[in-house]
Amino acid sequence: MAERIYTRDRGKGLEPLEEEPFRSENTLQALIAEYPELLDGRQMRPDNPRRWILITREKGIAESSDTSERWSLDHLLIDQDAVPTLVEVKRGSNPELQRNVIGQLLVYAAHGAVTWTADELRKTFESEGEAKGLDPDEEISKLLGTDVEPNVDAFWIAVATNLAARRLRLLFVADEIPDPLERVVTFLNEQMPNIEVLAVEIKQFSGESFQTIVPRVIGRMAASEDASNGGTGPRRKLTRLSFLEELPNEEARGVARKLMDTATAAGATLWWGASSVSIRMPCKIYKQPVTVAWLHPKPGVPFWMGFRDITFGSAIEDYSLPSELRDCMNTWVDRFRGDDFARLISGKGTKAWAVRYSDAAKNAELLAGRIEKVISELKAL
């Protein structure tokens, strides 16, 4: 049944506004492209509302980096934390909203995360912005909410990092979200902690004198839960302070500080996730920053890919690497082969060694020197 809302003009009484379906999916798509704020980032994160820039409409997606585009995503946005946001729009009357849209957007996410590059997205954003008479750097500044000149290069490096980590947001948008889709959104959020999945219902109500548009975000509670703590609190992102506080003792904190400070002094960046911090180094001959180590604040507890404690190694498939980078990463991994304090935990697509914090503390100078050396080698490629 169509809904009705009322506006009240003091002295003139009530004016009823009747719910009115959008005439076409393109009408709704164009509205979102012009006003991304209709996705209502405040409902998504009341304590830290989401904002977006539009990269483009109808973003092409290929099956692999060496094939032509096969699919087309309705909207590609990026938020102030450099998280790519994939938006697929349907009318509530479209049967695909219940049957096909879930698989469709998952396919887009799986292939887009692999075939898109931050450089490509940056060029698209800048060229489309300039065509509209917009200054791309000013748009980034507005997105970041800063009055000073933004570090635009750092923002796009963060986009590359998020693509590499498969840290994405998927939004199903329609003028009516059916119950089955809402249940699937909740389920996906419970099972995919690195990917935020939400539905946004956007209704329009028309009266004699004006139109009202009302967005409703569905799945926010599920998306804000953190699977690592059993869903009892908000999804978090570690900071340096919270990471160090979670470590069990000062010995562990001391070696963690040493490795992180050595890495950043050498030119690497730290990426703070929900369960670990990774040491990453941009590389001129590769499209994404290369991760060389992961630090987890809970000793003995496995996290991503079975890694634990402090893990040194590589998590990039060899076939995707230029030969010089492949040789560099293999040499990096081999440096731990003779260490009696390192445990081999390589798996599918990973070559890695785990070191307990107590052992890392005893070998802090050796490990810091290795971190500094591999960063220097990556920088030289």
C-alpha positions, -999 to 999 in steps of 0.1 A, spaced: 0 0 0 13 34 -10 23 56 20 13 91 27 31 118 46 20 153 55 36 187 56 23 214 78 25 251 68 16 271 99 -17 289 92 -25 269 61 -30 234 76 -18 201 63 -8 192 28 -8 154 20 21 140 0 14 108 -18 41 82 -24 50 81 -60 72 55 -77 101 68 -98 92 68 -134 123 48 -144 155 34 -129 174 60 -148 155 88 -130 166 74 -97 201 68 -109 204 104 -121 192 117 -88 218 98 -69 246 109 -93 236 145 -87 230 142 -50 250 113 -35 240 126 0 206 110 -6 223 77 3 223 93 38 257 86 52 245 99 86 221 69 89 250 46 80 274 60 106 258 84 130 291 90 148 310 95 116 287 102 87 298 90 53 304 115 24 312 106 -12 326 117 -44 312 102 -76 338 86 -97 314 79 -126 281 64 -136 281 31 -156 316 21 -145 329 -7 -167 342 -39 -152 363 -65 -169 368 -102 -161 405 -97 -160 431 -70 -164 438 -81 -200 402 -84 -213 376 -58 -224 348 -46 -201 320 -71 -197 297 -55 -170 286 -20 -161 281 -8 -125 254 19 -120 276 42 -97 311 40 -83 316 63 -53 345 67 -29 340 80 7 362 101 29 381 71 41 390 62 5 366 32 6 352 24 -29 314 22 -27 296 2 -54 260 12 -60 234 -8 -80 200 8 -85 166 -9 -92 130 1 -90 110 -18 -64 89 -33 -92 119 -48 -110 119 -86 -104 157 -85 -106 157 -68 -72 148 -100 -55 163 -126 -79 195 -114 -95 208 -81 -79 226 -99 -50 248 -120 -73 252 -92 -98 267 -68 -73 289 -95 -57 303 -104 -92 310 -67 -98 328 -63 -65 349 -95 -70 361 -84 -104 362 -47 -99 385 -50 -69 410 -70 -90 408 -51 -123 404 -15 -113 434 5 -103 435 37 -82 453 55 -111 425 46 -135 398 58 -110 417 90 -104 419 98 -141 382 91 -146 373 113 -116 395 141 -127 384 141 -164 347 139 -155 351 166 -129 369 189 -153 342 183 -179 316 196 -153 338 226 -145 348 213 -111 383 214 -96 391 177 -86 414 188 -58 387 211 -44 362 182 -45 387 160 -26 391 188 0 353 190 5 352 152 8 379 152 35 363 181 53 395 202 54 402 238 48 439 232 40 453 218 8 446 180 9 473 154 2 456 142 -29 483 116 -37 480 101 -3 442 99 -7 446 79 -39 472 57 -24 447 49 3 422 40 -24 447 15 -39 453 1 -4 416 -5 1 412 -21 -33 441 -44 -25 425 -53 9 391 -58 -7 377 -32 17 346 -21 -1 310 -10 5 281 -25 -15 248 -6 -17 216 -19 -31 193 11 -38 156 10 -47 124 29 -40 112 -2 -22 135 -28 -5 117 -62 -2 120 -83 30 141 -111 13 167 -86 2 169 -71 37 175 -105 52 203 -112 27 219 -78 35 220 -87 72 234 -122 64 262 -108 42 272 -83 68 276 -111 94 297 -131 71 319 -105 54 336 -83 80 358 -64 55 329 -55 32 300 -33 43 267 -43 27 237 -20 30 204 -14 13 190 21 8 153 26 2 146 60 -14 110 70 -16 95 101 -32 63 118 -21 46 144 -43 20 171 -35 6 201 -52 34 224 -44 66 203 -39 83 170 -36 99 152 -7 125 125 -9 130 102 21 159 78 23 160 49 47 192 28 53 186 -8 59 211 -31 76 231 -5 95 230 -23 128 243 -55 112 270 -35 93 281 -18 125 288 -50 143 322 -64 145 325 -102 139 357 -103 159 340 -95 191 309 -117 185 288 -88 173 286 -71 206 299 -37 197 305 -13 168 327 -22 139 360 -6 147 392 4 130 423 1 150 444 32 157 480 32 170 468 39 205 441 12 206 465 -13 190 492 -7 215 467 -8 244 455 -42 233 489 -58 233 495 -79 264 526 -63 279 553 -36 275 577 -60 259 552 -66 230 545 -29 228 582 -20 226 589 -43 196 557 -33 179 567 4 182 602 -3 169 590 -22 138 563 4 130 586 34 135 614 18 115 590 11 86 575 46 85 609 62 88 620 42 58 590 54 37 564 27 43 528 34 54 507 17 81 472 5 72 449 1 102 423 -26 98 397 -40 122 420 -67 136 456 -59 126 480 -32 113 499 -39 81 532 -24 68 528 -14 32 551 1 6 541 18 -26 560 4 -56 565 22 -89 563 -10 -110 531 -24 -94 496 -9 -93 490 -14 -55 511 -9 -23 529 -41 -14 524 -55 21 555 -70 38 543 -75 74 512 -77 96 510 -71 134 480 -86 154 474 -73 189 462 -107 203 491 -131 206 484 -167 195 450 -158 179 448 -164 141 434 -136 120 434 -131 82 447 -161 62 457 -178 94 483 -152 101 491 -146 138 513 -125 161 538 -107 139 537 -121 104 564 -113 78 560 -123 41 539 -118 10 502 -122 2 503 -115 -36 499 -142 -62 532 -146 -81 516 -146 -115 503 -110 -109 538 -96 -102 564 -81 -125 595 -103 -124 616 -78 -105 590 -75 -78 585 -113 -77 622 -118 -71 623 -91 -44 594 -106 -25 608 -141 -28 641 -129 -14 622 -112 14 604 -144 24 636 -164 22 653 -143 48 633 -160 75 640 -196 63 668 -203 86 654 -186 117 645 -210 146 621 -184 160 599 -181 129 571 -205 120 562 -211 84 525 -204 78 523 -201 40 490 -210 24 472 -205 -9 485 -173 -24 507 -164 6 543 -170 17 547 -160 53 564 -166 86 549 -159 120 570 -147 150 557 -146 185 561 -112 202 584 -126 229 607 -139 202 604 -107 182 615 -87 212 647 -108 215 654 -103 178 641 -67 175 673 -53 158 674 -81 133 638 -78 123 638 -40 122 669 -42 99 651 -66 76 620 -44 74 642 -14 66 661 -34 39 630 -47 21 614 -13 21 646 1 6 646 -26 -21 609 -20 -30 616 18 -32 645 11 -56 624 -9 -81 
